Amino acid sequence: MTSFSLTAPARTIFARGSRRDAAAEIARLGKRVLLVRGRSVPWVDDLARDLGAAGCRVETVWAGGEPTLDAVRQGVAQAREHRAACIVAVGGGAVIDLGKALSGLSVSDGDPGEFLERGDGPARRLEDPLPFVAMPTTAGTGAEATKNAVIGVPERQAKISLRDARLVPDLAIVDPALTDGAPRGLTLATGLDAITQLIESYLCNRANPVTDAICRATIPTAIVSLHRLMQNEDAQARDVMARASFLSGLALANSGLGIVHGLASVIGGRGAAHGVICGRLLASALTVNAAAVQRRSGETSRFRDIASWLATGLDRPIEDGFAALRDFVDAHDLPSFENLGLSQTEIESVATMARSASSTKANPVALDHDEICRVLSDAW
């Protein structure tokens, strides 16, 4: 019998227009609100005003890009000075990760770096986090459903996850309308991120009946919807991708990922965008993994599922699934590794570091160094 546990937000509201009731929902969790946000979504101004009308005192933390350890330290100081009772994050995955980290670290005495697993000793355990509300404005990371916050440590050229099941949001409010009209490049990168998370969760060595059901039901429609959004703006496709993003977070939180995310954790530490990295690596990782699984066990039915879903969703013959994905990202100008500032001379070192990444450990089979190098070189 397969054993598994299930981690998920305590409560999720998924509906187009659900943002209109967000202030009332948040006010029930705490009146001293730390609002973590970026600058690209003007609607957050309305939320801040509505929170004030609901009797909340609001302090704003402005997020700029993926959170670094220094940015986390600054946010923790603001949360403590404000005596925050509730953390609310509205934005993409990086904003939500920052809010998630602040919910746990602002009530935990000591420097935030002491709670990260940096290889220089055991990480300290968090105190019980503050109530946390996540509202995504992109459809990609699924951070509103996960237990980890990715934090950049620039001096190490690395990204380290702060992980704790208590960091899963108390409330996730997912309003697909907040993603309407997102730039085409952002839509592509974030959509590929969600699809990669679903695919790796489905293929990984920790998959279970719940994550299998999520992935089988979600991957085919997500591929079709992303394809559609690359052609025209489409509210229904936005809804599908917002749901796929949330469910991808739920899937990875309850299974695992694989070599794409193992490599992305290394490459991303050099400053490249996560969704772009995943999109660039996915086709080659599928090809290399499928061959490795074939050699070791001969059981490749899950890879055939993925190839079929990709080919069907991208209007290609079934046997062209992985190639269809590669052609799709090229046709829609996903940045190359050269554009991301990665040199082919770094392949060996990146592969070496990726072998020990936590995500790599969930890969369907253990890839050797040459196979990991091939994932990278074939993605060029």
Disulfide bonds with the S-S distance in Angstrom:
none
